[in-house]
Amino acid sequence: QVQLVESGGGTVQDGDSLRLSCAASGRTFSGGAMGWFRQAPGKEREFVASIWWSGRISYADSVKGRFTISRGNVRDTVYLQINTLKPEDTAVYYCAANTGPGSGWGYWGQGTQVTVSS
């Protein structure tokens, strides 16, 4: 059974930093990618960042410069460093994975809540 488990969310103050973690088990995603999405209250889920096995990284324009995605030393782990948090970053953050180009984000974690208070 494939599982993606996120951790690291919480309630923080405007301007604080957080690091989210995601660990996958049950299969490897070598050749594919892992990424982060988020869903704010009343809004659709949106792409945040992704990192491919090749090392190629992509960010949503809204988070460039404040968010950093990276792979862990343990295979199939990924982190999201979030700096200078803003109230508009409040959302449930989901880890996702895909098995290769064109395969789609077929694997999802349960999400971790990030709440930023002003």
N, C-alpha and C positions, 0 to 999 in steps of 0.2 A: 504494500500500500504506500503510495506516494504521499508525503506530507511536507508542507512548508510551514514552518513555525516562526512567527515574528516575535520580537521582544524589544523592549527599550522605550516604549511609549510612556506617556505620563502627562501631568499637568505642570506647566512651566510658565515663567513670566516672559513678557515681551522682551526680546533681546537675548534670551538664553539660548543654549545649544543643547542638542540631543543627538545620540547615536542610536539608530535603529539597527537591529540585527535580524537576519533571516537564515535559517538553516533548513536545507532540504534533506530528506531521507527517502529511501525506497527506490531511488534510481539516480543516475547521474545526468547532468544536463550539459556535459561536455559536447561541444559542437553547436550548442544553442546559446541561450541567454538567460539571465535573471534580471529582474527589474522591480521597480516600485511604482505603485499607483496610489492615488488617494481619493477619498470621497468626503466632501464636506456636507454638512446638513443641508438637505434640500437641493443638492447639486448632483450631477452625474459623476461617475468615477472618471478620473483623468490620469493620464500618463505623467509620471514625474521623472523617472530616470531608468536607464537600462545599461547593462554591461554585457557584451558578448564574449564568448570564449576566446575570440581573437584579440580581445582587449578594446574593441571599439565601444565607445561610451557616447550616450546621447542624453540630453536633458531637455525638459520642457523650458521654454523661454522664461516662464514665470519664476523658475528656481535657479537659473544659471547664476553662478557667483556665490550662492549661499549654500547649495546642496552639493555634496560630493558622494558619489557611489563608488564602492570598491569591493573587491573580492577578498574573502578571508584566506588564511593559510590552509584551512581545512577545506577540502573540495566541496563545492556546492553550498558555500556560505557567501552571503553578501551583506554589506553594510550600507547605511545611508546616514552620512554625517550632515546634520542640519544646523547651520549657524544663523545667528541673528534672527531667531524665530519671531514671527509676526502673528497677530491674532487671525489673520486670513489664512495662516497655515493650519489652523485647527481643522482636523479631519481624522477619519480612520485611514491609516496607511496600510496598504496591502502589498505583500511580496508576491511576485508572480514569476513563472518560469516557462520557457518554451524549448523545444527540442531541436530547433533549427530554423533557418530562414524560410518563411512562408508557412510555418506550422502553427502560428498563432500562440497567444498566451493561454495555454491549456491547463496550467496548474496554478492554484491560488492558495494563499494562506488565509487564516481566519481574520486577520487584521489586528492592528494595534492602535489604540486611540491616542492621539496627540491633541492636547488642549493648551492653547496659549492665551493667557489672560493679560489684559492690558493694565 
